[in-house]
Amino acid sequence: MAAEIDHVKEYKAHEGSYVRFLGIMKWGTILSAILVFIVVMLISS
């Protein structure tokens, strides 16, 4: 029984970490795309 409770706690901790990781990847991708757009516009002008 105690092993099940520990498993549930660990799953919730991993799920929280994964959600934070996805958030970082999402915003990193968006910021990188904006930066690439700015650099391309500077080079082309």
Beta strands, then each sheet from edge to edge (+ up, - down):
end
